[in-house]
Protein backbone atom coordinates (compact mmCIF):
# COMPACT_ATOMS: atom_id res chain seq x y z
CA UNK A 1 0.00 0.00 0.00
CA UNK A 2 1.34 3.40 -0.97
CA UNK A 3 0.92 5.84 1.91
CA UNK A 4 1.39 8.70 -0.57
CA UNK A 5 -1.93 7.90 -2.27
CA UNK A 6 -4.41 10.45 -1.02
CA UNK A 7 -8.00 9.46 -0.54
CA UNK A 8 -10.70 11.23 -2.51
CA UNK A 9 -13.44 12.99 -0.55
CA UNK A 10 -15.35 10.67 1.79
CA UNK A 11 -18.71 11.15 3.49
CA UNK A 12 -19.09 11.11 7.28
CA UNK A 13 -19.25 7.29 7.25
CA UNK A 14 -16.12 6.81 5.13
CA UNK A 15 -17.75 6.10 1.75
CA UNK A 16 -16.58 7.84 -1.42
CA UNK A 17 -18.66 10.87 -2.35
CA UNK A 18 -17.94 10.24 -6.03
CA UNK A 19 -17.50 6.58 -7.11
CA UNK A 20 -15.65 7.77 -10.22
CA UNK A 21 -12.75 8.81 -7.96
CA UNK A 22 -12.09 5.13 -7.12
CA UNK A 23 -9.03 3.19 -8.21
CA UNK A 24 -7.25 0.12 -6.85
CA UNK A 25 -4.86 2.19 -4.73
CA UNK A 26 -7.87 3.87 -3.10
CA UNK A 27 -9.35 0.41 -2.50
CA UNK A 28 -6.15 -0.64 -0.73
CA UNK A 29 -6.34 2.42 1.54
CA UNK A 30 -10.03 1.88 2.30
CA UNK A 31 -9.43 -1.82 3.00
CA UNK A 32 -6.58 -0.96 5.34
CA UNK A 33 -8.90 1.43 7.23
CA UNK A 34 -11.42 -1.43 7.55
CA UNK A 35 -8.68 -3.86 8.65
CA UNK A 36 -9.31 -6.05 5.58
CA UNK A 37 -6.35 -7.71 3.87
CA UNK A 38 -7.34 -7.97 0.21
CA UNK A 39 -6.95 -11.42 -1.36
CA UNK A 40 -7.66 -12.58 -4.90
CA UNK A 41 -11.21 -13.43 -3.77
CA UNK A 42 -11.71 -9.91 -2.42
CA UNK A 43 -10.48 -8.45 -5.69
CA UNK A 44 -12.84 -10.72 -7.64
CA UNK A 45 -15.77 -9.30 -5.65
CA UNK A 46 -14.54 -5.71 -5.90
CA UNK A 47 -13.96 -5.90 -9.65
CA UNK A 48 -17.36 -7.51 -10.19
CA UNK A 49 -18.94 -4.70 -8.17
CA UNK A 50 -17.09 -2.04 -10.16
CA UNK A 51 -18.11 -3.63 -13.49
CA UNK A 52 -21.73 -3.83 -12.31
CA UNK A 53 -21.59 -0.18 -11.23
CA UNK A 54 -20.13 0.91 -14.58
CA UNK A 55 -22.95 -0.87 -16.42
CA UNK A 56 -25.90 0.06 -14.15
CA UNK A 57 -24.71 3.19 -12.27
CA UNK A 58 -25.76 1.60 -8.98
CA UNK A 59 -24.07 -0.65 -6.44
CA UNK A 60 -25.02 -4.29 -6.90
CA UNK A 61 -27.15 -5.89 -4.23
CA UNK A 62 -25.31 -8.64 -2.34
CA UNK A 63 -27.42 -11.30 -4.08
CA UNK A 64 -25.78 -10.40 -7.43
CA UNK A 65 -22.33 -10.72 -5.91
CA UNK A 66 -23.28 -14.08 -4.36
CA UNK A 67 -24.58 -15.27 -7.73
CA UNK A 68 -21.28 -14.18 -9.31
CA UNK A 69 -19.26 -16.01 -6.64
CA UNK A 70 -21.40 -19.14 -6.85
CA UNK A 71 -20.09 -19.83 -10.36
CA UNK A 72 -16.79 -20.87 -8.79
CA UNK A 73 -17.59 -21.34 -5.10
CA UNK A 74 -20.91 -23.12 -5.39
CA UNK A 75 -23.19 -23.24 -2.38
CA UNK A 76 -20.50 -21.71 -0.16
CA UNK A 77 -20.61 -18.35 -2.00
CA UNK A 78 -22.85 -16.59 0.55
CA UNK A 79 -20.72 -17.68 3.50
CA UNK A 80 -17.56 -16.75 1.60
CA UNK A 81 -18.82 -13.22 0.95
CA UNK A 82 -19.65 -12.66 4.60
CA UNK A 83 -16.35 -14.20 5.69
CA UNK A 84 -14.38 -11.90 3.39
CA UNK A 85 -16.29 -8.86 4.63
CA UNK A 86 -16.97 -9.82 8.23
CA UNK A 87 -18.58 -6.52 9.21
CA UNK A 88 -21.08 -6.68 6.38
CA UNK A 89 -21.44 -6.27 2.66
CA UNK A 90 -22.48 -2.62 2.83
CA UNK A 91 -20.11 -1.65 5.64
CA UNK A 92 -17.02 -3.10 4.00
CA UNK A 93 -17.46 -4.42 0.45
CA UNK A 94 -19.38 -1.39 -0.84
CA UNK A 95 -17.01 0.98 0.91
CA UNK A 96 -13.82 -0.67 -0.38
CA UNK A 97 -15.26 -0.96 -3.91
CA UNK A 98 -15.86 2.79 -3.90
CA UNK A 99 -19.64 2.77 -3.87
CA UNK A 100 -21.71 5.48 -2.26
CA UNK A 101 -23.39 4.11 0.84
CA UNK A 102 -26.61 2.45 -0.33
CA UNK A 103 -29.11 4.43 1.78
CA UNK A 104 -32.04 2.04 1.47
CA UNK A 105 -30.06 -1.02 2.56
CA UNK A 106 -29.31 -2.33 5.98
CA UNK A 107 -25.68 -2.40 7.03
CA UNK A 108 -25.61 -6.21 6.70
C-alpha positions as CSV (number, residue, x, y, z in Angstrom):
1,X,0.0,0.0,0.0
2,X,1.3,3.4,-1.0
3,X,0.9,5.8,1.9
4,X,1.4,8.7,-0.6
5,X,-1.9,7.9,-2.3
6,X,-4.4,10.5,-1.0
7,X,-8.0,9.5,-0.5
8,X,-10.7,11.2,-2.5
9,X,-13.4,13.0,-0.6
10,X,-15.3,10.7,1.8
11,X,-18.7,11.1,3.5
12,X,-19.1,11.1,7.3
13,X,-19.3,7.3,7.2
14,X,-16.1,6.8,5.1
15,X,-17.7,6.1,1.8
16,X,-16.6,7.8,-1.4
17,X,-18.7,10.9,-2.3
18,X,-17.9,10.2,-6.0
19,X,-17.5,6.6,-7.1
20,X,-15.7,7.8,-10.2
21,X,-12.8,8.8,-8.0
22,X,-12.1,5.1,-7.1
23,X,-9.0,3.2,-8.2
24,X,-7.3,0.1,-6.8
25,X,-4.9,2.2,-4.7
26,X,-7.9,3.9,-3.1
27,X,-9.4,0.4,-2.5
28,X,-6.2,-0.6,-0.7
29,X,-6.3,2.4,1.5
30,X,-10.0,1.9,2.3
31,X,-9.4,-1.8,3.0
32,X,-6.6,-1.0,5.3
33,X,-8.9,1.4,7.2
34,X,-11.4,-1.4,7.5
35,X,-8.7,-3.9,8.6
36,X,-9.3,-6.0,5.6
37,X,-6.3,-7.7,3.9
38,X,-7.3,-8.0,0.2
39,X,-6.9,-11.4,-1.4
40,X,-7.7,-12.6,-4.9
41,X,-11.2,-13.4,-3.8
42,X,-11.7,-9.9,-2.4
43,X,-10.5,-8.4,-5.7
44,X,-12.8,-10.7,-7.6
45,X,-15.8,-9.3,-5.6
46,X,-14.5,-5.7,-5.9
47,X,-14.0,-5.9,-9.7
48,X,-17.4,-7.5,-10.2
49,X,-18.9,-4.7,-8.2
50,X,-17.1,-2.0,-10.2
51,X,-18.1,-3.6,-13.5
52,X,-21.7,-3.8,-12.3
53,X,-21.6,-0.2,-11.2
54,X,-20.1,0.9,-14.6
55,X,-22.9,-0.9,-16.4
56,X,-25.9,0.1,-14.2
57,X,-24.7,3.2,-12.3
58,X,-25.8,1.6,-9.0
59,X,-24.1,-0.6,-6.4
60,X,-25.0,-4.3,-6.9
61,X,-27.2,-5.9,-4.2
62,X,-25.3,-8.6,-2.3
63,X,-27.4,-11.3,-4.1
64,X,-25.8,-10.4,-7.4
65,X,-22.3,-10.7,-5.9
66,X,-23.3,-14.1,-4.4
67,X,-24.6,-15.3,-7.7
68,X,-21.3,-14.2,-9.3
69,X,-19.3,-16.0,-6.6
70,X,-21.4,-19.1,-6.9
71,X,-20.1,-19.8,-10.4
72,X,-16.8,-20.9,-8.8
73,X,-17.6,-21.3,-5.1
74,X,-20.9,-23.1,-5.4
75,X,-23.2,-23.2,-2.4
76,X,-20.5,-21.7,-0.2
77,X,-20.6,-18.3,-2.0
78,X,-22.9,-16.6,0.6
79,X,-20.7,-17.7,3.5
80,X,-17.6,-16.8,1.6
81,X,-18.8,-13.2,0.9
82,X,-19.7,-12.7,4.6
83,X,-16.4,-14.2,5.7
84,X,-14.4,-11.9,3.4
85,X,-16.3,-8.9,4.6
86,X,-17.0,-9.8,8.2
87,X,-18.6,-6.5,9.2
88,X,-21.1,-6.7,6.4
89,X,-21.4,-6.3,2.7
90,X,-22.5,-2.6,2.8
91,X,-20.1,-1.7,5.6
92,X,-17.0,-3.1,4.0
93,X,-17.5,-4.4,0.5
94,X,-19.4,-1.4,-0.8
95,X,-17.0,1.0,0.9
96,X,-13.8,-0.7,-0.4
97,X,-15.3,-1.0,-3.9
98,X,-15.9,2.8,-3.9
99,X,-19.6,2.8,-3.9
100,X,-21.7,5.5,-2.3
101,X,-23.4,4.1,0.8
102,X,-26.6,2.5,-0.3
103,X,-29.1,4.4,1.8
104,X,-32.0,2.0,1.5
105,X,-30.1,-1.0,2.6
106,X,-29.3,-2.3,6.0
107,X,-25.7,-2.4,7.0
108,X,-25.6,-6.2,6.7
